[in-house]
């Protein structure tokens, strides 16, 4: 059975750090208020003129180096982002040009905070179908450009960053002991559009708009949906919660992470948490957390990883991956 193995990871964070204390000078908030409600202490903010593609390209180079390959070895590029450089062309096209890899398919996936999981499912299915052998998958966001800096309910929650993985085709036996992506599970429910959205777009206001969110409702749905899709992934592979070495979740809110782990009965020490340093970087949050834990040695070859995310739409999903 063809499997999609993570051959390398990489990430990039803009140099500028905006702390909660910095935010308290801009909007009616405080470090205590933000930490209590989200667990966030700081976030990275893209510099003037620094685009989503710039972050994506920087993360891509690091992932390629970690995988020991060059841009010429890639035969598919997928970029998960809700904050593209432009309405079109796709941000992936800029990445492709920067890697000097013309001719291969390159496109964006838009599922907001679930984008990386959606992108992973897409890349995995290209590999399983034999249409790609080496895929560069990136999650990259510059959410600071769509924040209303006067809205303390949202501007304190988000940050900018990018993470990338290189996926390579490998043969497996078709069992949960295989290395690589074991299964992916995707969902959406457009009835909840008004709970988390951006109030702009080309066909509505002709402007990018700002994030609007009903925090309590999003929290309620997130805890239920994320726990359900984690259980779904485990059931699909006939594995117990105890088999998970690391939960690598979308870094939306520390309370959501804690509640999800508690609902699953998962040891909190098995949850990779970066939300305190990165805030919510949407589609970039899972690959950023993954690269952080790989880089510091927590995640090792053979470990079983459970990735999960939920975002505007609503969209949500999970993936079980043996690293």
N, C-alpha and C positions, 0 to 999 in steps of 0.2 A: 504494500500500500504506500502510495506517495504521501509523504509528510512534509510540512513546512517548518523547517528548523530555524530558530533564531541564531544566526551566525555572528551577529555583532549588534551592539547598542551604542547610541550616542545621544548627546543632548547639548543644548545651548540656552543660556539665560542672559538677557541684556545686563549690561554693567550697572545701570542705575537701580538702586534699591530704595523703595518707598516704605518706610516703617509706619506702624500705627501711630506713633507720636507725630510723624510728619503729616499724616492724614488729619490728625486732631487740630492741626493749624489751618486746614482747608475746609473742613466740614464739622458739623456739631456731632462729635464722637469722641471716644477715648480708647486707649489701649485696652483697658479693662473690659469695656463694652464689647469690643471686637473679639478679643480672646475668649470671653465667656460664651459668645454666641456662635463663633466659628472656629476657634483654635488658631486663627491666622495672626501672625506677628509682623510679617513683612511680605512684600511682593516685588518682583522685578518689572521695570517699565522700559519699553523700547525707547531708544533715543530718537530725537527728531530725524526724520528721514530713514529710520531703520524699519524695514518692511517685514511682513510675514515671510516672504521668500528669503530674505537675508538670514532670518533665524533658522528657517528650514534647511538652507544650504549649509550653514555652519554645523547643525546637528547631523546632517547627512554625511559630511566629510568625516566626522568622528566615528559614526557607525561603520562606514566603509573601512576606515583604518582598523577598527576593532575586529572586523570580519576578515581583514587581510586581503581585500580586493580593491579594484579601482572602478571608477564610473563606467568604464567600457565593459565591465562584466555584468552590469545591470540590464535586464530585459523588460522591466516594468517599473514605473514610478507611480505611487499613490500618495497623495497628500490629503490628510484629513484637516479641514479648517473651516471655520465659520467667519473668518476675517481675512479673506483673500486680498492680495494687493489691489486688484481691480475686479469689476464685475466679470470681465473676461479679458484676456485668456486665463486659463487655470493657472494657479500658483505653481502647480506641478510642471508646467511648461518652462517656467523660469528656472526651476531646479534642474530640469533636463538640460537646458542650455548651459547652465553653470558647470554641469558635469561632463559637458561635451559628448553627449550621447544621443545624437539625432536619430530619428526614425522609430524609436521604440514607443509604445503607448505610454502616455503620461496623462493623468487626470486627477481632479479633486473629488473628495467625498465630503458631503455636508450632512452631518447628523449631530452637530453642535458637540456637547460634551461626550457623547457616545461615539464620536467620529473615529477615534482610533480603533475601537472594537469593530465598528462597521468596516473600516479599512482593512483590519486584520482578516475578517471574514472574506472580504473581496480578494485580497492577495492570496489567501489560503486556497480559495476555490480556483483561482487562475493556475496555481501550482498543481492542485489535484487534477485539474483537467488537462494538464500537460501543455498549457499555453504559455507558461512562464517557468523558468528554473531559478532565477535569482531576482528577488523583488526588493525594492527600497520603499519602505513604508514610513511616512513621517506624519506626526501630529504637530501642528504649528499654529500659534495664535498671537495676535496683538490686540487683546481685548481692551486695552487701555484706550483705544481709539473709538470704542462704542460705549464708553461709560459716561453717565451723567454725574459729573463730579460734585453735584449739589445734592445728589440722592444718596444719603448715607446707608440706605438699605441694600444698595448694590455696589457702589463704588469701592467699598472696603473689601469686597469678596474676591475680586478678580486680579489676575496678573498676566504677564506676557512670558512666552517661552516656547521651546520646541524640543521634541524628542524624536528619535528615529531608530528603526531596526532594519537589519538586512535579513531577509528570509531566503533560505536556500532549500531546494528540493532534496529530499533524502528518502531512502527506502525504509519502511517500517513493517512490522508484522501485523499491524492492525489491532494492537492491544494498548491498554492504558500505560504499559511500560515503555512504549515508543517515545523517542525524543521528538519534540515538535508540537505543533498545534493538534490537540486531540479532538476538539470540537468547538464550534462557535454557535451562539444563540442570540438572535436579534428580534427586537420588538419595537412597536411604536403605537401611539394612540393620539391622533390629531385632535380629539375632542378637548384636549387640555391645552390647546394653543395659547390661550390668554393667561395662563399661569406663569409662563416664562417665554418671553419673546423680545424681539427688537422692533421698536415702533417706526421702522423705515424700510426702504427698499426701492429698487429701480422702478417697479410697476405701481408703487403706492405713492410715496412722497418724493421719489427721485433723490433721496438722501440716505446716508448709511443708517441713521437713527441711533437710539440708545436702548440699552437693556432695561426691560421692565419685568418685575418678578413679584409673585405672591409667595413670599418665603415660607409661610406655615404650610400652605398646600403642597408646595414642592417638596418640603421635608417629609410630609406624611406619605406622599406617593413614592418618594425615593426609598425610604426604609422598606416598604412593602415590596416594591418592584425589584430592588436590588437583591434582597434576600431570596425572592422567588427565582430569579434567573441564576443565582449561584446554586441553589438546590437543583435547578433544571440541568445545569452543566454536570453536576456530580452524578445525578441520576442517569444521564445519558451515557456515562462512562462506568456506571455501577461502582462508584467510589464513595466512601464516607467522608464527612467533613474532616475527620482526623487525618485523611490522606494529604490534605493541603499543607504544603510547606510554607507558602507565602500567599497571602491575599494582596494583590496589587490593584487597589481600587482607584477610580476617578477621585481626585482630591477636591471635593466640593466643599466639605464642611466637616470639621472634626466630630461634631455630634452625630452626623449621618454615618460616619465611619464606625464610631463606637456602637451606635445602635444596630447597625448591620451585623457587626461581629457578635454582639450580644444575642441578637435574634437567631443567629446560626449556631451559637454555642461555641464560637471559635476563640481560641486563646488570643487576646489582644496583642501579645508579643509577636504574633505571626502576621500582623498587618503592617505593610509598608506605608509610613505616613510622612508626607513632605508638605502637607498643606500649610504648616506653620511657617515655612520658609518661602514657598512658591505661591500660596493662595490658590485660587481656582484658575487653572490655565486651560480649561475646556479640553479640546482634543489633544492637547500636549501633555495633560497631567499624568496619564498612565505611562507613556514612554519616558517622561521625566523621572517618575518614581522608579520605574524599572531600571533605568540607567544608573540612578543614584544607588540602588540596592545592589546592582551588579558591581558597580565601581567600588563600593566599600566592603565587598566580600560577603555580604549577607546571602545573596542569591548565588548558588553554585550549580554547576552542571548536574543535571539529573533531578533537580528540585521541581516539584509540581507547583505551578503557579495558577491562581485563579484571578483573572482580570474581569472587572465589572465596571459599568458606567451607566449613568442616566443623564439625559440632557433635554433641552427644549424640544418641543414637538407634541407630546413627549416621545423621546426615543430612549431605549435602554437595551442592554445586552451584556453577555458574558462570554468568556473564552477560557478553556482549560488548556494549559500549555505546559509541556515538560521541557524545562530549559536544558 
